[in-house]
Every structure is written in structure tokens, then in C-alpha cells.
Amino acid sequence: MNFIAGALLLFMDEEVVFWALATIVEDLLPGYFAQDLVAAQVDQLVFKHMVRVACVAHWQRAGPLEEACSPVLPVCTDLHMTAP
């Protein structure tokens, strides 16, 4: 989120950026930045399924790690939360 705020601050005044971020969070991405992060969790599960189906070689390496101790989803959360 701070990446988006920083990019907007390059081109807009602070108050305009505040209201733009409020619109993004509340109207364009409802639930994505909510307290329970439901929409973000859905994106993570879809990503996990896509990796499992489309990138079989990668999943063969990551799958056992996920089952043992290291879930794949938290590793990619920052990517999904900040990617433009």
C-alpha cells in the first residue's frame, strides 16, 4: 500500500492522495484491505491453485515444504498486496 501511496504522491497533493487511497481501499478493492483480509486470502488461494496446475515443476518443490512447515501463501502476500 505504501508503494501505491508513494507513486501517487509523486503526482498529487497529500490531501488528494488521501482521498484517492480511501477510494481505492473502500470502493475499488472492498475487503482486500479489511481487517480480516478476506479478498487477499482469496487471491492467495487462487494463486496457489494456479501454481499447482500451471507450474507443476515449481509445485513439486514447494508442495512438500507447505505440507511440512512453510506455507507458500505468506511468502507471496507482500507481492499481492503491493503489486500495481
Backbone as CSV, one residue per row, in Angstrom:
resi,resn,N_x,N_y,N_z,CA_x,CA_y,CA_z,C_x,C_y,C_z
1,MET,0.814,-1.181,0.000,0.000,0.000,0.000,0.864,1.253,0.000
2,ASN,1.967,1.212,0.702,2.832,2.387,0.727,3.485,2.634,-0.632
3,PHE,3.648,1.591,-1.441,4.163,1.768,-2.800,3.171,2.582,-3.623
4,ILE,1.890,2.248,-3.487,0.846,2.970,-4.217,0.779,4.413,-3.729
5,ALA,0.819,4.603,-2.410,0.781,5.955,-1.852,1.980,6.778,-2.334
6,GLY,3.142,6.174,-2.338,4.339,6.876,-2.796,4.253,7.269,-4.261
7,ALA,3.733,6.368,-5.080,3.585,6.676,-6.503,2.585,7.806,-6.716
8,LEU,1.489,7.764,-5.976,0.501,8.839,-6.103,1.049,10.173,-5.618
9,LEU,1.862,10.145,-4.559,2.433,11.385,-4.032,3.386,12.064,-5.014
10,LEU,3.898,11.321,-5.963,4.752,11.930,-6.976,3.977,12.875,-7.877
11,PHE,2.661,12.633,-8.012,1.873,13.381,-8.981,0.732,14.204,-8.374
12,MET,0.431,13.993,-7.073,-0.723,14.659,-6.465,-0.349,15.253,-5.113
13,ASP,-1.190,16.161,-4.641,-1.042,16.719,-3.296,-1.457,15.693,-2.257
14,GLU,-1.026,15.891,-1.011,-1.282,14.903,0.047,-2.772,14.642,0.281
15,GLU,-3.570,15.699,0.299,-4.992,15.512,0.568,-5.670,14.736,-0.568
16,VAL,-5.285,15.023,-1.783,-5.849,14.305,-2.933,-5.435,12.836,-2.880
17,VAL,-4.186,12.571,-2.503,-3.713,11.194,-2.366,-4.490,10.467,-1.276
18,PHE,-4.748,11.147,-0.157,-5.523,10.527,0.915,-6.878,10.073,0.404
19,TRP,-7.586,10.965,-0.289,-8.918,10.610,-0.776,-8.847,9.580,-1.894
20,ALA,-7.800,9.615,-2.692,-7.634,8.588,-3.729,-7.421,7.218,-3.093
21,LEU,-6.581,7.155,-2.044,-6.365,5.883,-1.347,-7.638,5.402,-0.663
22,ALA,-8.389,6.337,-0.085,-9.661,5.961,0.540,-10.604,5.355,-0.500
23,THR,-10.650,5.939,-1.687,-11.497,5.410,-2.757,-11.008,4.041,-3.218
24,ILE,-9.705,3.893,-3.364,-9.150,2.608,-3.790,-9.491,1.516,-2.787
25,VAL,-9.254,1.789,-1.518,-9.457,0.775,-0.479,-10.934,0.463,-0.261
26,GLU,-11.768,1.489,-0.215,-13.166,1.282,0.143,-14.051,0.914,-1.037
27,ASP,-13.780,1.460,-2.222,-14.686,1.265,-3.356,-14.153,0.288,-4.403
28,LEU,-12.879,0.430,-4.770,-12.333,-0.410,-5.829,-11.889,-1.785,-5.343
29,LEU,-11.412,-1.866,-4.107,-10.937,-3.133,-3.556,-11.619,-3.445,-2.221
30,PRO,-12.948,-3.528,-2.206,-13.609,-3.785,-0.921,-13.221,-5.164,-0.381
31,GLY,-12.875,-5.210,0.881,-12.489,-6.468,1.512,-11.017,-6.804,1.377
32,TYR,-10.330,-6.175,0.443,-8.920,-6.520,0.222,-8.037,-6.036,1.355
33,PHE,-8.310,-4.839,1.857,-7.535,-4.297,2.962,-8.362,-4.237,4.243
34,ALA,-9.401,-5.044,4.330,-10.220,-5.107,5.536,-9.422,-5.786,6.645
35,GLN,-9.962,-5.739,7.846,-9.241,-6.287,8.996,-8.979,-7.783,8.838
36,ASP,-9.926,-8.518,8.242,-9.752,-9.968,8.094,-9.092,-10.353,6.767
37,LEU,-8.873,-9.401,5.866,-8.188,-9.624,4.588,-8.812,-10.762,3.767
38,VAL,-10.132,-10.829,3.735,-10.812,-11.923,3.042,-10.450,-11.951,1.561
39,ALA,-10.541,-10.808,0.891,-10.252,-10.778,-0.542,-8.793,-11.132,-0.823
40,ALA,-7.887,-10.701,0.033,-6.473,-11.042,-0.139,-6.259,-12.543,0.031
41,GLN,-6.965,-13.150,0.974,-6.853,-14.598,1.178,-7.381,-15.357,-0.030
42,VAL,-8.459,-14.862,-0.629,-8.998,-15.495,-1.838,-7.967,-15.427,-2.959
43,ASP,-7.346,-14.254,-3.145,-6.310,-14.125,-4.168,-5.162,-15.097,-3.926
44,GLN,-4.782,-15.273,-2.674,-3.690,-16.191,-2.348,-4.065,-17.631,-2.693
45,LEU,-5.294,-18.022,-2.396,-5.728,-19.388,-2.707,-5.811,-19.615,-4.213
46,VAL,-6.258,-18.610,-4.953,-6.289,-18.716,-6.416,-4.870,-18.834,-6.954
47,PHE,-3.954,-18.026,-6.425,-2.549,-18.098,-6.843,-1.968,-19.484,-6.559
48,LYS,-2.263,-20.003,-5.391,-1.765,-21.336,-5.020,-2.289,-22.390,-6.000
49,HIS,-3.566,-22.301,-6.343,-4.145,-23.256,-7.296,-3.497,-23.106,-8.671
50,MET,-3.269,-21.857,-9.103,-2.641,-21.637,-10.411,-1.225,-22.202,-10.450
51,VAL,-0.476,-22.032,-9.377,0.882,-22.587,-9.339,0.816,-24.111,-9.383
52,ARG,-0.121,-24.676,-8.633,-0.258,-26.127,-8.590,-0.601,-26.700,-9.957
53,VAL,-1.465,-26.002,-10.725,-1.932,-26.505,-12.019,-0.972,-26.146,-13.157
54,ALA,-0.537,-24.881,-13.203,0.231,-24.404,-14.351,1.736,-24.587,-14.207
55,CYS,2.234,-24.630,-13.008,3.679,-24.720,-12.783,3.977,-25.971,-11.965
56,VAL,3.750,-27.092,-12.578,3.868,-28.364,-11.862,5.275,-28.559,-11.289
57,ALA,6.290,-28.201,-12.045,7.668,-28.386,-11.570,7.929,-27.548,-10.312
58,HIS,7.407,-26.326,-10.295,7.586,-25.480,-9.110,6.802,-26.032,-7.928
59,TRP,5.588,-26.508,-8.194,4.771,-27.026,-7.099,5.371,-28.300,-6.510
60,GLN,6.044,-29.085,-7.335,6.671,-30.303,-6.817,7.739,-29.952,-5.782
61,ARG,8.343,-28.772,-5.910,9.324,-28.337,-4.909,8.652,-27.640,-3.736
62,ALA,7.643,-26.814,-4.017,7.008,-26.023,-2.959,5.971,-26.818,-2.185
63,GLY,5.303,-27.760,-2.815,4.255,-28.533,-2.161,4.716,-29.238,-0.898
64,PRO,5.807,-30.006,-0.952,6.283,-30.668,0.268,6.669,-29.683,1.373
65,LEU,7.202,-28.512,1.001,7.523,-27.501,2.011,6.260,-27.021,2.702
66,GLU,5.219,-26.813,1.922,3.960,-26.339,2.504,3.395,-27.367,3.462
67,GLU,3.437,-28.612,3.075,2.892,-29.664,3.933,3.736,-29.839,5.195
68,ALA,5.043,-29.653,5.085,5.930,-29.871,6.228,5.842,-28.728,7.240
69,CYS,6.154,-27.510,6.807,6.204,-26.441,7.805,6.080,-25.041,7.246
70,SER,6.324,-24.836,5.971,6.427,-23.482,5.437,5.367,-23.238,4.368
71,PRO,4.230,-22.649,4.737,3.197,-22.397,3.734,3.656,-21.422,2.665
72,VAL,3.239,-21.660,1.441,3.615,-20.816,0.311,2.887,-19.478,0.365
73,LEU,1.669,-19.456,0.851,0.855,-18.245,0.801,1.475,-17.041,1.510
74,PRO,1.972,-17.153,2.727,2.552,-15.963,3.363,3.772,-15.408,2.634
75,VAL,4.464,-16.256,1.906,5.639,-15.792,1.165,5.229,-14.820,0.056
76,CYS,4.066,-15.030,-0.519,3.609,-14.216,-1.657,2.666,-13.099,-1.256
77,THR,2.331,-12.950,0.000,1.366,-11.942,0.415,1.836,-10.539,0.075
78,ASP,3.086,-10.214,0.343,3.588,-8.872,0.024,3.470,-8.574,-1.461
79,LEU,3.745,-9.560,-2.286,3.639,-9.373,-3.737,2.217,-8.984,-4.126
80,HIS,1.250,-9.705,-3.605,-0.133,-9.429,-3.973,-0.673,-8.141,-3.352
81,MET,-0.177,-7.765,-2.219,-0.675,-6.563,-1.555,-0.069,-5.292,-2.132
82,THR,1.081,-5.375,-2.801,1.738,-4.164,-3.287,1.905,-4.111,-4.793
83,ALA,1.653,-5.190,-5.487,1.864,-5.184,-6.939,0.875,-4.242,-7.624
84,PRO,1.354,-3.397,-8.507,0.442,-2.485,-9.202,-0.373,-3.206,-10.251
